[in-house]
Amino acid sequence: MGDLILVRVDSPEKSIFEGKAKSVSSANSQGKFDILPFHAGFLTLIEEEPIIIRTAENKEVKFKFDRAVIYNRDNVVSVYTL
């Protein structure tokens, strides 16, 4: 199945998504970006931009929040929304 990353999307109230993915894509104040397996450590604020998770099964799961923080470390991408 190749290299994958673990992605978690959490709000203060509950876990929204957890699963293996091929990539996480969005845009911040600097422009569009993709997080792929074994990406370097990364932290960014997302405001009103879609966050697109391409799952291991090649499905796109999309989220859009007013604000979210994306944190990537050790092949785990954590998305925290308010």
Rosetta constraint file for C-alpha pairs under 8 A:
AtomPair CA 1 CA 56 HARMONIC 7.69 0.50
AtomPair CA 3 CA 22 HARMONIC 7.28 0.50
AtomPair CA 3 CA 37 HARMONIC 6.12 0.50
AtomPair CA 4 CA 20 HARMONIC 6.04 0.50
AtomPair CA 4 CA 21 HARMONIC 5.39 0.50
AtomPair CA 4 CA 22 HARMONIC 5.11 0.50
AtomPair CA 4 CA 23 HARMONIC 7.79 0.50
AtomPair CA 4 CA 36 HARMONIC 7.87 0.50
AtomPair CA 4 CA 37 HARMONIC 5.51 0.50
AtomPair CA 4 CA 56 HARMONIC 7.11 0.50
AtomPair CA 5 CA 20 HARMONIC 5.51 0.50
AtomPair CA 5 CA 21 HARMONIC 5.28 0.50
AtomPair CA 5 CA 22 HARMONIC 6.33 0.50
AtomPair CA 5 CA 23 HARMONIC 7.25 0.50
AtomPair CA 5 CA 36 HARMONIC 7.28 0.50
AtomPair CA 5 CA 37 HARMONIC 5.29 0.50
AtomPair CA 5 CA 38 HARMONIC 7.74 0.50
AtomPair CA 5 CA 75 HARMONIC 5.25 0.50
AtomPair CA 5 CA 76 HARMONIC 5.81 0.50
AtomPair CA 5 CA 77 HARMONIC 7.09 0.50
AtomPair CA 6 CA 18 HARMONIC 7.36 0.50
AtomPair CA 6 CA 19 HARMONIC 5.76 0.50
AtomPair CA 6 CA 20 HARMONIC 4.57 0.50
AtomPair CA 6 CA 21 HARMONIC 6.25 0.50
AtomPair CA 6 CA 75 HARMONIC 6.55 0.50
AtomPair CA 6 CA 76 HARMONIC 4.81 0.50
AtomPair CA 6 CA 77 HARMONIC 6.15 0.50
AtomPair CA 7 CA 17 HARMONIC 7.57 0.50
AtomPair CA 7 CA 18 HARMONIC 5.58 0.50
AtomPair CA 7 CA 19 HARMONIC 5.52 0.50
AtomPair CA 7 CA 20 HARMONIC 6.04 0.50
AtomPair CA 7 CA 21 HARMONIC 6.64 0.50
AtomPair CA 7 CA 76 HARMONIC 5.95 0.50
AtomPair CA 7 CA 77 HARMONIC 4.76 0.50
AtomPair CA 7 CA 78 HARMONIC 5.94 0.50
AtomPair CA 7 CA 79 HARMONIC 7.73 0.50
AtomPair CA 8 CA 15 HARMONIC 7.64 0.50
AtomPair CA 8 CA 16 HARMONIC 7.70 0.50
AtomPair CA 8 CA 17 HARMONIC 5.59 0.50
AtomPair CA 8 CA 18 HARMONIC 4.44 0.50
AtomPair CA 8 CA 19 HARMONIC 6.80 0.50
AtomPair CA 8 CA 76 HARMONIC 7.84 0.50
AtomPair CA 8 CA 77 HARMONIC 6.33 0.50
AtomPair CA 8 CA 78 HARMONIC 4.91 0.50
AtomPair CA 8 CA 79 HARMONIC 6.06 0.50
AtomPair CA 9 CA 15 HARMONIC 6.23 0.50
AtomPair CA 9 CA 16 HARMONIC 5.36 0.50
AtomPair CA 9 CA 17 HARMONIC 4.95 0.50
AtomPair CA 9 CA 18 HARMONIC 6.43 0.50
AtomPair CA 9 CA 78 HARMONIC 6.03 0.50
AtomPair CA 9 CA 79 HARMONIC 4.59 0.50
AtomPair CA 9 CA 80 HARMONIC 6.06 0.50
AtomPair CA 9 CA 81 HARMONIC 7.65 0.50
AtomPair CA 10 CA 14 HARMONIC 6.04 0.50
AtomPair CA 10 CA 15 HARMONIC 4.44 0.50
AtomPair CA 10 CA 16 HARMONIC 5.40 0.50
AtomPair CA 10 CA 17 HARMONIC 7.07 0.50
AtomPair CA 10 CA 78 HARMONIC 7.73 0.50
AtomPair CA 10 CA 79 HARMONIC 6.20 0.50
AtomPair CA 10 CA 80 HARMONIC 5.11 0.50
AtomPair CA 10 CA 81 HARMONIC 6.32 0.50
AtomPair CA 11 CA 15 HARMONIC 6.24 0.50
AtomPair CA 11 CA 16 HARMONIC 6.96 0.50
AtomPair CA 11 CA 80 HARMONIC 5.88 0.50
AtomPair CA 11 CA 81 HARMONIC 4.96 0.50
AtomPair CA 11 CA 82 HARMONIC 6.01 0.50
AtomPair CA 12 CA 81 HARMONIC 7.37 0.50
AtomPair CA 12 CA 82 HARMONIC 6.61 0.50
AtomPair CA 19 CA 55 HARMONIC 7.50 0.50
AtomPair CA 20 CA 55 HARMONIC 6.15 0.50
AtomPair CA 20 CA 56 HARMONIC 5.90 0.50
AtomPair CA 21 CA 53 HARMONIC 6.65 0.50
AtomPair CA 21 CA 54 HARMONIC 5.62 0.50
AtomPair CA 21 CA 55 HARMONIC 4.00 0.50
AtomPair CA 21 CA 56 HARMONIC 4.77 0.50
AtomPair CA 22 CA 36 HARMONIC 6.44 0.50
AtomPair CA 22 CA 37 HARMONIC 6.87 0.50
AtomPair CA 22 CA 53 HARMONIC 7.74 0.50
AtomPair CA 22 CA 54 HARMONIC 5.59 0.50
AtomPair CA 22 CA 55 HARMONIC 5.73 0.50
AtomPair CA 22 CA 56 HARMONIC 5.68 0.50
AtomPair CA 22 CA 58 HARMONIC 7.82 0.50
AtomPair CA 23 CA 34 HARMONIC 6.58 0.50
AtomPair CA 23 CA 35 HARMONIC 5.51 0.50
AtomPair CA 23 CA 36 HARMONIC 4.80 0.50
AtomPair CA 23 CA 37 HARMONIC 7.08 0.50
AtomPair CA 23 CA 53 HARMONIC 5.94 0.50
AtomPair CA 23 CA 54 HARMONIC 5.36 0.50
AtomPair CA 23 CA 55 HARMONIC 7.34 0.50
AtomPair CA 24 CA 34 HARMONIC 5.65 0.50
AtomPair CA 24 CA 35 HARMONIC 5.09 0.50
AtomPair CA 24 CA 36 HARMONIC 6.86 0.50
AtomPair CA 24 CA 51 HARMONIC 6.99 0.50
AtomPair CA 24 CA 52 HARMONIC 5.64 0.50
AtomPair CA 24 CA 53 HARMONIC 4.60 0.50
AtomPair CA 24 CA 54 HARMONIC 6.46 0.50
AtomPair CA 25 CA 32 HARMONIC 7.44 0.50
AtomPair CA 25 CA 33 HARMONIC 5.73 0.50
AtomPair CA 25 CA 34 HARMONIC 4.36 0.50
AtomPair CA 25 CA 35 HARMONIC 6.30 0.50
AtomPair CA 25 CA 51 HARMONIC 5.79 0.50
AtomPair CA 25 CA 52 HARMONIC 5.07 0.50
AtomPair CA 25 CA 53 HARMONIC 6.54 0.50
AtomPair CA 26 CA 32 HARMONIC 5.74 0.50
AtomPair CA 26 CA 33 HARMONIC 5.74 0.50
AtomPair CA 26 CA 34 HARMONIC 6.74 0.50
AtomPair CA 26 CA 46 HARMONIC 7.76 0.50
AtomPair CA 26 CA 49 HARMONIC 6.56 0.50
AtomPair CA 26 CA 50 HARMONIC 5.89 0.50
AtomPair CA 26 CA 51 HARMONIC 4.79 0.50
AtomPair CA 26 CA 52 HARMONIC 6.33 0.50
AtomPair CA 27 CA 31 HARMONIC 5.14 0.50
AtomPair CA 27 CA 32 HARMONIC 3.97 0.50
AtomPair CA 27 CA 33 HARMONIC 5.80 0.50
AtomPair CA 27 CA 46 HARMONIC 6.80 0.50
AtomPair CA 27 CA 49 HARMONIC 6.24 0.50
AtomPair CA 27 CA 50 HARMONIC 7.63 0.50
AtomPair CA 27 CA 51 HARMONIC 7.91 0.50
AtomPair CA 28 CA 32 HARMONIC 6.45 0.50
AtomPair CA 28 CA 33 HARMONIC 7.81 0.50
AtomPair CA 28 CA 44 HARMONIC 7.08 0.50
AtomPair CA 28 CA 45 HARMONIC 6.53 0.50
AtomPair CA 28 CA 46 HARMONIC 5.34 0.50
AtomPair CA 28 CA 47 HARMONIC 7.20 0.50
AtomPair CA 28 CA 49 HARMONIC 7.66 0.50
AtomPair CA 29 CA 46 HARMONIC 7.92 0.50
AtomPair CA 35 CA 39 HARMONIC 6.05 0.50
AtomPair CA 37 CA 75 HARMONIC 6.08 0.50
AtomPair CA 38 CA 74 HARMONIC 7.21 0.50
AtomPair CA 38 CA 75 HARMONIC 5.45 0.50
AtomPair CA 39 CA 72 HARMONIC 7.71 0.50
AtomPair CA 39 CA 75 HARMONIC 6.98 0.50
AtomPair CA 40 CA 72 HARMONIC 7.62 0.50
AtomPair CA 40 CA 73 HARMONIC 7.24 0.50
AtomPair CA 41 CA 71 HARMONIC 7.69 0.50
AtomPair CA 41 CA 72 HARMONIC 5.37 0.50
AtomPair CA 41 CA 73 HARMONIC 4.94 0.50
AtomPair CA 41 CA 74 HARMONIC 7.45 0.50
AtomPair CA 42 CA 70 HARMONIC 7.70 0.50
AtomPair CA 42 CA 71 HARMONIC 5.69 0.50
AtomPair CA 42 CA 72 HARMONIC 4.98 0.50
AtomPair CA 42 CA 73 HARMONIC 6.91 0.50
AtomPair CA 43 CA 69 HARMONIC 7.20 0.50
AtomPair CA 43 CA 70 HARMONIC 5.66 0.50
AtomPair CA 43 CA 71 HARMONIC 4.50 0.50
AtomPair CA 43 CA 72 HARMONIC 6.42 0.50
AtomPair CA 44 CA 69 HARMONIC 5.75 0.50
AtomPair CA 44 CA 70 HARMONIC 5.40 0.50
AtomPair CA 44 CA 71 HARMONIC 6.73 0.50
AtomPair CA 45 CA 67 HARMONIC 7.14 0.50
AtomPair CA 45 CA 68 HARMONIC 5.89 0.50
AtomPair CA 45 CA 69 HARMONIC 4.63 0.50
AtomPair CA 45 CA 70 HARMONIC 6.46 0.50
AtomPair CA 46 CA 67 HARMONIC 5.60 0.50
AtomPair CA 46 CA 68 HARMONIC 5.09 0.50
AtomPair CA 46 CA 69 HARMONIC 6.04 0.50
AtomPair CA 46 CA 70 HARMONIC 7.38 0.50
AtomPair CA 47 CA 65 HARMONIC 7.09 0.50
AtomPair CA 47 CA 66 HARMONIC 5.51 0.50
AtomPair CA 47 CA 67 HARMONIC 4.50 0.50
AtomPair CA 47 CA 68 HARMONIC 6.55 0.50
AtomPair CA 48 CA 64 HARMONIC 6.23 0.50
AtomPair CA 48 CA 65 HARMONIC 5.61 0.50
AtomPair CA 48 CA 66 HARMONIC 4.70 0.50
AtomPair CA 48 CA 67 HARMONIC 6.20 0.50
AtomPair CA 49 CA 64 HARMONIC 6.01 0.50
AtomPair CA 49 CA 65 HARMONIC 7.23 0.50
AtomPair CA 49 CA 66 HARMONIC 7.95 0.50
AtomPair CA 50 CA 62 HARMONIC 6.48 0.50
AtomPair CA 50 CA 63 HARMONIC 5.63 0.50
AtomPair CA 50 CA 64 HARMONIC 4.57 0.50
AtomPair CA 50 CA 65 HARMONIC 7.47 0.50
AtomPair CA 51 CA 62 HARMONIC 5.67 0.50
AtomPair CA 51 CA 63 HARMONIC 5.18 0.50
AtomPair CA 51 CA 64 HARMONIC 6.14 0.50
AtomPair CA 52 CA 60 HARMONIC 6.40 0.50
AtomPair CA 52 CA 61 HARMONIC 5.76 0.50
AtomPair CA 52 CA 62 HARMONIC 4.59 0.50
AtomPair CA 52 CA 63 HARMONIC 6.58 0.50
AtomPair CA 53 CA 60 HARMONIC 5.62 0.50
AtomPair CA 53 CA 61 HARMONIC 5.08 0.50
AtomPair CA 53 CA 62 HARMONIC 6.34 0.50
AtomPair CA 54 CA 58 HARMONIC 5.69 0.50
AtomPair CA 54 CA 59 HARMONIC 5.58 0.50
AtomPair CA 54 CA 60 HARMONIC 4.65 0.50
AtomPair CA 54 CA 61 HARMONIC 6.44 0.50
AtomPair CA 55 CA 59 HARMONIC 5.30 0.50
AtomPair CA 55 CA 60 HARMONIC 6.39 0.50
AtomPair CA 55 CA 61 HARMONIC 7.37 0.50
AtomPair CA 65 CA 81 HARMONIC 6.83 0.50
AtomPair CA 66 CA 82 HARMONIC 7.84 0.50
AtomPair CA 67 CA 81 HARMONIC 6.12 0.50
AtomPair CA 67 CA 82 HARMONIC 6.42 0.50
AtomPair CA 68 CA 79 HARMONIC 6.55 0.50
AtomPair CA 68 CA 80 HARMONIC 5.44 0.50
AtomPair CA 68 CA 81 HARMONIC 4.29 0.50
AtomPair CA 68 CA 82 HARMONIC 6.57 0.50
AtomPair CA 69 CA 78 HARMONIC 7.98 0.50
AtomPair CA 69 CA 79 HARMONIC 5.60 0.50
AtomPair CA 69 CA 80 HARMONIC 5.16 0.50
AtomPair CA 69 CA 81 HARMONIC 6.49 0.50
AtomPair CA 70 CA 77 HARMONIC 6.90 0.50
AtomPair CA 70 CA 78 HARMONIC 5.75 0.50
AtomPair CA 70 CA 79 HARMONIC 4.55 0.50
AtomPair CA 70 CA 80 HARMONIC 6.57 0.50
AtomPair CA 71 CA 77 HARMONIC 5.68 0.50
AtomPair CA 71 CA 78 HARMONIC 5.15 0.50
AtomPair CA 71 CA 79 HARMONIC 6.43 0.50
AtomPair CA 72 CA 76 HARMONIC 5.64 0.50
AtomPair CA 72 CA 77 HARMONIC 4.35 0.50
AtomPair CA 72 CA 78 HARMONIC 6.29 0.50
AtomPair CA 73 CA 77 HARMONIC 6.67 0.50
